[in-house]
C-alpha cells in the first residue's frame, strides 16, 4: 500500500493506481488516478445484485449514459403509492426538438441525440438531472410516449381524410352516372 500524505491519497499497489482513494474528495478510482465520481471504474464492471427499490417503496430502474455514468428513473410505483394520472399536454411539442450528431467530450465517441438544454425548454419532464458535476441528461425512453400520442392523433386525421376521399369518390361516381 502506498500512502501519499502530501496529496492526501492512497494507491494500491504503491507503484500504480489499480485502486486509488482521494481522501479530499472522498472518491475512489479503479485503474484511474483521477476519479470524477464517488466511484470511477476505468474498465468493465459486473453488478451481481442491485436493489431497485428505494426506502419509500417506489421502484427505480437503473440506466447508464454512454459515458458510463449511472442514473435512476422512477418507473411503476407500488400500488400503495398515490398516483395523479393526467394526459400529456401538448405532446406535439417534442416535434420542435432537433436531433444532432455530436462527439462525447469524455469518450470522444460519435453519437446522435438531442441537446439537453433544448429538451429542457421544450419538455422539462424529459430532462433528467445527472449530478451536480454534470449537466442534465435526457429520458429518451419516455420520448416514445409523446410520439405515441402524436401517432394516435395522426391516425384520427388519416381516418377523417380517408372518409372525405370516399365521400368525394361517391359524389364523383354519382355525377358521372347522371
LUMGUKOL-316471 format. One line per field, with one value per residue (C-alpha): residue in three letters; residue number from 1; x, y, z. Coordinates in steps of 0.1 Angstrom, whole numbers. Each point is the difference from the previous one (the first is absolute). Last residue first. Layout:
// LUMGUKOL-316471
resn	c(Ala/...) .
resi	c(NUM/...) .
xx	c(X/...) .
yy	c(Y/...) .
zz	c(Z/...) .
***
This chain:
// LUMGUKOL-316471
resn	c(Unk/Unk/Unk/Unk/Unk/Unk/Unk/Unk/Unk/Unk/Unk/Unk/Unk/Unk/Unk/Unk/Unk/Unk/Unk/Unk/Unk/Unk/Unk/Unk/Unk/Unk/Unk/Unk/Unk/Unk/Unk/Unk/Unk/Unk/Unk/Unk/Unk/Unk/Unk/Unk/Unk/Unk/Unk/Unk/Unk/Unk/Unk/Unk/Unk/Unk/Unk/Unk/Unk/Unk/Unk/Unk/Unk/Unk/Unk/Unk/Unk/Unk/Unk/Unk/Unk/Unk/Unk/Unk/Unk/Unk/Unk/Unk/Unk/Unk/Unk/Unk/Unk/Unk/Unk/Unk/Unk/Unk/Unk/Unk/Unk/Unk/Unk/Unk/Unk/Unk/Unk/Unk/Unk/Unk/Unk/Unk/Unk/Unk/Unk/Unk/Unk/Unk/Unk/Unk/Unk/Unk/Unk/Unk/Unk/Unk/Unk/Unk/Unk/Unk/Unk/Unk/Unk/Unk/Unk/Unk/Unk/Unk/Unk/Unk/Unk/Unk/Unk/Unk/Unk/Unk/Unk/Unk/Unk/Unk/Unk/Unk/Unk/Unk/Unk/Unk/Unk/Unk/Unk/Unk/Unk/Unk/Unk/Unk/Unk/Unk/Unk/Unk/Unk/Unk/Unk/Unk/Unk/Unk/Unk/Unk/Unk/Unk/Unk/Unk/Unk/Unk/Unk/Unk/Unk/Unk/Unk/Unk/Unk/Unk/Unk/Unk/Unk/Unk) .
resi	c(178/177/176/175/174/173/172/171/170/169/168/167/166/165/164/163/162/161/160/159/158/157/156/155/154/153/152/151/150/149/148/147/146/145/144/143/142/141/140/139/138/137/136/135/134/133/132/131/130/129/128/127/126/125/124/123/122/121/120/119/118/117/116/115/114/113/112/111/110/109/108/107/106/105/104/103/102/101/100/99/98/97/96/95/94/93/92/91/90/89/88/87/86/85/84/83/82/81/80/79/78/77/76/75/74/73/72/71/70/69/68/67/66/65/64/63/62/61/60/59/58/57/56/55/54/53/52/51/50/49/48/47/46/45/44/43/42/41/40/39/38/37/36/35/34/33/32/31/30/29/28/27/26/25/24/23/22/21/20/19/18/17/16/15/14/13/12/11/10/9/8/7/6/5/4/3/2/1) .
xx	c(-761/25/29/-16/-6/36/13/-22/12/37/-5/-15/27/27/-17/-1/37/8/-18/18/33/-7/-9/32/19/-14/11/34/5/-11/25/27/-4/2/30/20/-1/29/21/0/26/29/6/34/27/18/-31/-14/-19/-32/-24/-18/-31/-23/13/-15/9/25/15/3/19/24/7/10/-17/16/26/34/37/24/26/-5/-1/-12/-26/0/-31/-26/-31/-38/-22/-29/-31/-18/1/-27/-24/-8/-20/-11/6/-30/-1/5/4/12/2/25/-16/-1/39/12/7/33/20/32/35/33/33/31/17/6/-29/-23/-11/-34/-12/-37/-17/-30/-17/-2/12/32/10/-5/23/24/31/14/27/14/29/23/21/29/11/-23/-9/-17/-10/2/28/28/35/25/-18/2/-27/-6/-16/-13/-3/11/29/7/6/2/17/-3/20/20/36/31/-16/-24/-25/0/-10/-4/3/25/27/-11/8/-7/10/-12) .
yy	c(110/-28/23/22/-30/-12/34/1/-35/10/32/-20/-26/28/16/-33/-6/35/-6/-33/16/28/-26/-19/33/5/-35/5/32/-17/-29/26/15/-35/-8/29/-18/-23/29/15/26/10/31/16/-17/8/5/-32/-16/21/-16/21/-16/17/34/-4/27/22/-30/-19/28/3/-37/1/-29/-31/-16/-15/2/-12/24/-17/30/27/-22/7/14/-6/20/-6/30/3/20/-33/-5/27/-25/-14/32/-11/-36/-15/1/-28/11/-30/-9/-27/-31/-17/2/25/-9/16/27/5/-7/12/-16/16/-22/27/-14/8/-29/-10/-13/-5/15/-15/20/-17/32/-18/-4/-31/-10/-21/-8/-35/-14/32/-5/27/6/24/33/0/33/-3/33/15/18/-24/12/-27/-26/-38/0/35/8/34/16/34/6/-37/-8/-38/-18/-37/-15/33/-11/-4/-1/-27/14/38/21/38/32/16/6/-31/-23/-35/-29/-35) .
zz	c(-645/7/0/27/22/-4/9/31/10/-6/21/29/-2/0/31/18/-8/13/33/4/-7/26/26/-7/3/35/10/-15/20/32/-7/-7/35/16/-22/15/34/-8/-11/35/-7/21/21/2/20/33/21/-11/-29/0/-26/-26/-15/25/-11/-34/-25/19/19/-33/-16/29/-1/-37/-18/-13/-22/9/-9/27/15/34/23/-24/-18/-37/-17/-27/8/3/-1/25/-11/-6/38/2/-16/34/9/35/9/16/38/25/36/18/37/9/13/-34/-1/-25/-36/-10/17/-19/13/-12/-9/-16/-26/-27/-20/29/21/13/34/5/30/18/27/34/18/10/-36/-20/-29/21/-19/2/-21/-14/-24/-11/-31/-1/15/30/18/34/17/-35/-20/11/-11/8/-21/0/27/13/34/9/35/-15/24/7/-37/0/-28/-9/-29/1/-1/21/34/-10/9/2/30/-2/21/-25/26/19/-29/14/-21/7) .
***
